[in-house]
Amino acid sequence: MSNIRNNTDRLIDWTKTKKTITDIELQKLFHQPDYQAFYNLITELLAQGVLEPVKASGQNGRFPALFNKYRIKTPPTDYEAYHDQIRCLAPALNIAAYLQKPEYYLKHQDLLEGLSKYLWDQPSLLKQPMSRKERSFSIWGKEKMLDGHLPLVREVLRFNGLPEDFLNYYDTPEPFFDYVRERSAPMTILIVENKDTWFTLRKLMQETEKSNLAGTKIQVLIYGEGNKITKPGALTGYLKEMYGLDTPLQAHILYFGDIDYEGIRLYYRTGKANSDLNILPFSRLYQKMIQLAAGRDLPCSPDTRQIEVDLQDFLNKIGLSPAGNKLEFLQRGRYIPQEILNYQILAEMLE
């Protein structure tokens, strides 16, 4: 029976893109190489009304014969089963409307899960702004959730009678390459991998007129722009041209990015491309990221490539012992985006 149920679930997933399926596609979908066993399975699904033959498609010529194509008949949704889940939503959401129109609850369910928990547990965080990706990670644990589902997010807000600015996030426009807080040698420069975090730090420094971040005075913020910062000699030439820093001793350079294989690789590539500079990871920020990620269901890494990086060396550089493997989540295909350090957290770290 469980095998029938599993195969029925596979058919329902199939209907998300197509309503009919061929006998060859069915056999592949059910992973059933034995034709007689496959025939018996199709016969049972026909008896249960899950499949209906498209008789005009003809039979497949095998024995016993099956039709070449079938319609998938999806069962009606039992909305009653979702009523208890709807009643557990945060009071700020329109529970009555979802009980009346549970089909909208199913449509919004993925977004409501994180949003409702946020409204139950941390509603005060909405009183202060965050960047779009920071807010997205703060609510759903995925920094690109708002980017990929913004029209649906707006629909959820409208359905619940909430204003469009309810989530209190700001968009980050394409930034200038750098932000200079002050010019004094030796100069401490922080390279930031992602735009949102660069913009948030710049915004906080302008708003508060503070520049001492996690115990280190920062004079310049540079947005790394992915691979742009790893071009050979690019950073060395930029520092000399823009700030008149002729020797490495005139600059103390820190790097800060995502904790994933690509983010760590970008750090090492930046150092290799500018070998005359001593570029170090900003250890206190990386340590804070790991601390905040403890116990969280981290997002899957968008980069599935197997890239060789020296994780033990990286742990040593950020002041953590390799013992205990603080980066074991990387081996599970997970990562920590630097947006975990959002506006409020960075504001607390800025003195």
matplotlib code that plots the C-alpha trace (Angstrom):
import matplotlib.pyplot as plt

x = [0.0, 2.8, 4.3, 1.0, 0.9, 4.4, 3.7, 0.5, 2.5, 5.0, 2.1, 0.7, 4.1, 4.1, 0.8, 2.5, 3.9, 1.8, -1.6, -0.9, 1.9, 3.1, 3.6, 7.4, 7.4, 5.4, 7.8, 10.7, 8.8, 8.0, 11.6, 10.0, 12.1, 10.0, 7.2, 4.7, 5.1, 4.7, 1.6, 0.1, 0.8, -0.9, -3.9, -4.2, -3.9, -6.6, -8.9, -8.4, -9.2, -5.8, -5.1, -7.4, -6.3, -6.2, -7.7, -7.0, -3.3, -3.5, -1.9, 1.8, 2.0, 3.4, 1.9, -0.2, -1.0, -1.2, -2.2, 0.5, -0.8, -2.8, -4.5, -3.6, -6.7, -5.6, -7.8, -9.7, -7.8, -9.0, -8.9, -10.3, -6.9, -5.3, -7.7, -5.7, -2.5, -4.4, -5.6, -2.0, -1.0, 0.1, -2.8, -1.4, -2.3, -5.9, -6.8, -10.5, -9.8, -7.6, -10.3, -12.8, -10.4, -8.0, -6.8, -5.0, -3.4, -2.0, -0.8, 0.9, 2.0, 5.8, 5.9, 3.4, 5.4, 8.4, 6.4, 4.1, 6.9, 8.7, 5.6, 5.1, 8.8, 10.5, 7.9, 10.1, 12.7, 10.2, 10.5, 14.0, 14.9, 17.0, 18.1, 16.0, 18.3, 18.9, 15.2, 14.7, 17.3, 16.0, 12.4, 12.9, 16.6, 17.1, 18.6, 17.1, 13.5, 12.2, 14.1, 12.6, 9.0, 8.4, 5.0, 3.7, 5.0, 3.0, 0.0, 0.4, 0.6, -2.5, -4.5, -3.6, -4.5, -0.9, 0.8, 3.4, 6.1, 5.2, 8.4, 10.4, 13.3, 15.2, 16.5, 20.2, 21.0, 24.1, 26.8, 29.9, 32.9, 34.0, 33.1, 35.8, 35.2, 38.5, 41.9, 44.7, 47.7, 48.1, 44.6, 42.4, 40.3, 37.5, 36.6, 33.0, 31.9, 28.2, 26.4, 23.7, 26.3, 28.5, 25.5, 24.3, 27.7, 28.0, 24.5, 25.3, 28.6, 26.8, 23.9, 25.9, 29.2, 30.8, 33.6, 34.9, 33.6, 34.0, 37.0, 38.7, 38.6, 37.5, 38.5, 37.4, 34.7, 35.3, 32.6, 34.4, 31.9, 32.5, 35.4, 36.2, 38.4, 40.4, 41.8, 45.6, 46.9, 43.5, 43.4, 47.1, 46.7, 43.4, 44.9, 47.9, 45.8, 42.9, 44.6, 48.3, 49.2, 52.6, 53.7, 51.8, 52.7, 50.4, 47.3, 45.8, 43.4, 40.5, 38.2, 34.7, 32.3, 30.0, 31.1, 30.9, 33.4, 33.2, 33.4, 36.5, 38.0, 37.3, 39.3, 42.3, 42.1, 42.0, 45.2, 46.9, 46.0, 47.5, 50.4, 52.2, 49.3, 48.7, 45.0, 43.4, 39.8, 38.0, 38.0, 35.5, 32.8, 33.3, 33.2, 29.9, 28.4, 29.3, 27.9, 24.6, 24.3, 24.5, 21.4, 19.9, 18.6, 21.1, 20.2, 21.6, 24.6, 23.9, 27.3, 27.4, 31.0, 33.6, 36.2, 39.4, 40.0, 42.1, 39.4, 41.9, 44.0, 40.9, 39.8, 43.3, 43.1, 39.8, 41.0, 39.1, 40.6, 40.1, 39.1, 35.4, 35.1, 33.2, 32.7, 31.1, 28.0, 29.9, 30.3, 26.5, 26.1, 25.0, 26.5, 26.2, 25.5, 27.1, 23.6, 23.1, 24.9, 22.0, 21.4, 20.6, 23.5, 26.1, 24.7, 25.5, 29.0, 29.7, 31.2]
y = [0.0, 2.4, 1.7, 2.7, 5.8, 6.8, 6.3, 8.3, 11.2, 11.0, 11.3, 14.3, 16.0, 15.2, 17.1, 20.3, 20.4, 17.9, 16.3, 13.2, 10.7, 7.9, 4.3, 4.7, 7.8, 5.9, 3.0, 5.4, 7.4, 4.3, 2.9, -0.5, -2.5, -5.6, -5.3, -7.7, -5.9, -2.6, -3.8, -4.9, -1.5, 0.3, -2.0, -1.1, 2.6, 2.3, 0.5, 3.3, 6.0, 7.6, 6.9, 7.0, 5.6, 7.8, 5.2, 7.2, 6.7, 3.0, 0.1, -0.5, -3.9, -5.6, -8.5, -7.9, -4.7, -1.2, 2.0, 4.3, 7.3, 8.0, 11.0, 11.6, 12.3, 14.3, 13.8, 16.8, 18.5, 17.9, 21.5, 20.4, 18.9, 22.3, 24.1, 23.4, 24.7, 27.9, 28.4, 28.3, 31.3, 34.5, 36.8, 39.5, 37.3, 37.0, 33.6, 34.0, 34.7, 31.6, 29.5, 30.8, 30.3, 27.6, 27.3, 30.6, 29.1, 26.3, 28.8, 30.9, 28.1, 28.2, 32.0, 31.9, 29.2, 31.5, 34.7, 33.4, 32.1, 35.5, 37.3, 35.0, 35.0, 38.2, 40.9, 43.6, 43.1, 44.6, 48.0, 48.6, 48.3, 45.6, 45.2, 43.0, 40.0, 40.5, 40.5, 37.6, 35.5, 36.7, 35.5, 32.5, 31.5, 32.1, 35.4, 35.3, 34.4, 37.9, 38.3, 35.1, 35.4, 39.1, 39.1, 36.3, 38.1, 41.2, 39.0, 37.5, 41.0, 42.2, 39.1, 39.6, 43.3, 44.3, 47.4, 46.8, 48.2, 45.9, 43.9, 47.1, 46.4, 48.7, 47.9, 48.3, 50.1, 49.5, 51.0, 53.0, 50.7, 52.0, 54.2, 56.2, 57.0, 58.8, 59.1, 58.4, 56.1, 53.3, 52.7, 49.8, 48.6, 46.1, 44.2, 43.0, 40.2, 40.9, 44.2, 44.1, 43.8, 46.5, 48.8, 48.1, 48.8, 52.0, 53.0, 52.4, 54.3, 57.3, 57.2, 56.8, 58.4, 55.3, 53.3, 51.0, 47.6, 44.6, 46.4, 47.4, 50.9, 50.8, 53.7, 52.3, 49.8, 48.1, 46.1, 43.1, 42.5, 38.8, 37.9, 41.5, 41.8, 38.7, 40.1, 40.1, 43.3, 45.0, 45.8, 46.8, 49.2, 50.6, 51.4, 53.1, 55.1, 56.1, 56.4, 56.9, 53.7, 52.9, 50.1, 47.2, 48.6, 51.6, 49.4, 46.8, 44.8, 42.6, 40.4, 39.4, 37.1, 34.1, 31.0, 28.6, 27.0, 29.8, 32.5, 31.0, 30.5, 34.2, 35.2, 33.1, 34.1, 37.8, 37.3, 35.3, 38.0, 40.7, 38.8, 41.9, 42.7, 40.9, 40.2, 38.6, 37.4, 39.6, 36.9, 38.5, 38.8, 35.2, 34.0, 35.9, 34.3, 30.8, 31.6, 32.9, 29.9, 27.3, 25.2, 26.9, 25.0, 26.6, 27.1, 24.8, 26.2, 27.5, 26.4, 22.6, 22.4, 20.4, 23.1, 22.3, 24.8, 24.5, 24.6, 24.0, 26.9, 29.1, 28.1, 29.0, 32.4, 33.2, 32.1, 28.9, 25.5, 22.9, 20.5, 20.0, 20.9, 24.2, 24.1, 20.6, 22.1, 22.8, 19.1, 18.7, 21.2, 24.0, 27.5, 30.7, 33.9, 37.0, 38.5, 36.6, 39.7, 42.0, 45.7, 45.3, 42.9, 45.0, 48.1, 46.4, 45.5, 49.1, 51.5]
z = [0.0, 0.8, -2.6, -4.3, -2.1, -3.0, -6.7, -6.4, -4.9, -7.8, -10.2, -8.3, -8.6, -12.3, -12.8, -11.8, -15.3, -17.3, -17.1, -19.2, -19.1, -21.5, -20.4, -20.9, -18.7, -16.1, -16.0, -15.5, -12.9, -10.8, -11.2, -12.1, -14.7, -14.4, -16.9, -15.3, -11.9, -13.7, -15.4, -12.1, -10.6, -13.5, -13.2, -9.5, -10.2, -12.9, -10.5, -7.9, -10.5, -10.3, -14.0, -16.9, -20.3, -23.4, -25.7, -28.8, -28.1, -28.9, -27.1, -26.6, -28.3, -25.3, -23.4, -21.3, -23.2, -21.7, -23.4, -24.7, -22.8, -19.6, -17.9, -14.3, -12.2, -9.1, -6.0, -4.6, -1.8, 1.7, 3.0, 6.4, 7.1, 7.0, 9.4, 12.6, 10.8, 9.8, 13.4, 14.6, 12.5, 14.3, 15.2, 12.9, 9.9, 8.6, 10.0, 9.3, 5.6, 5.3, 7.0, 4.4, 1.5, 2.5, -1.2, -0.6, 2.5, 0.4, -2.2, 0.5, 2.8, 2.2, 2.9, 5.8, 7.7, 8.2, 8.5, 11.1, 13.3, 12.9, 14.1, 17.0, 18.1, 16.9, 15.9, 17.4, 14.7, 12.2, 14.0, 12.6, 8.9, 7.2, 3.7, 1.5, 1.7, 5.4, 6.1, 3.8, 5.7, 9.1, 8.3, 6.1, 6.5, 2.8, 1.8, -1.8, -0.8, -1.3, -4.6, -6.0, -4.7, -4.4, -6.3, -4.1, -1.0, -2.0, -2.5, 0.9, 2.5, 0.6, 1.5, 5.2, 5.1, 5.8, 4.1, 1.4, 3.6, 6.5, 6.3, 6.7, 4.3, 2.1, -1.4, -2.1, -5.3, -7.3, -5.0, -5.6, -5.5, -2.2, 0.8, 2.4, 6.1, 6.5, 5.0, 7.4, 7.1, 8.0, 6.6, 7.5, 4.6, 4.7, 1.6, 1.7, -0.7, -1.0, -1.9, 0.8, 3.6, 2.1, 1.8, 5.3, 6.8, 4.8, 5.8, 9.5, 9.4, 7.8, 10.2, 13.4, 12.4, 14.0, 12.4, 15.1, 14.0, 16.3, 17.9, 14.7, 13.2, 9.6, 7.3, 3.9, 2.8, -0.6, -2.3, -3.8, -6.6, -6.8, -9.0, -9.7, -6.6, -7.7, -10.9, -10.8, -9.2, -9.2, -5.5, -5.3, -8.2, -6.9, -3.5, -5.0, -7.5, -5.2, -1.8, -2.6, -0.7, -2.3, 0.1, 1.7, 5.2, 4.6, 4.5, 6.8, 4.7, 6.0, 3.9, 4.8, 2.8, 2.9, 4.7, 1.8, -0.5, -3.0, -0.4, 1.2, -2.3, -3.1, -0.1, -1.0, -4.7, -3.7, -1.7, -4.5, -7.0, -4.8, -3.3, -2.2, 0.2, 3.5, 3.4, 6.4, 7.0, 9.5, 12.2, 14.6, 11.9, 10.8, 14.4, 14.9, 11.8, 13.1, 16.5, 15.1, 12.8, 15.6, 15.7, 12.6, 9.6, 7.2, 3.5, 0.8, -1.0, -4.5, -5.5, -5.8, -7.3, -5.4, -4.9, -3.0, -0.1, 3.0, 5.7, 8.5, 7.4, 7.1, 10.6, 12.0, 10.3, 11.8, 15.3, 15.6, 16.4, 13.7, 16.5, 16.5, 12.8, 13.1, 9.3, 9.0, 7.6, 4.4, 3.8, 4.0, 1.2, 3.5, 4.0, 6.0, 3.9, 5.4, 5.4, 8.7, 10.2, 9.5, 10.2, 13.9, 14.6, 12.8, 14.6, 17.9, 16.7, 15.6, 18.2]

ax = plt.figure().add_subplot(projection="3d")
ax.plot(x, y, z, "-o")
ax.set_aspect("equal")
plt.show()
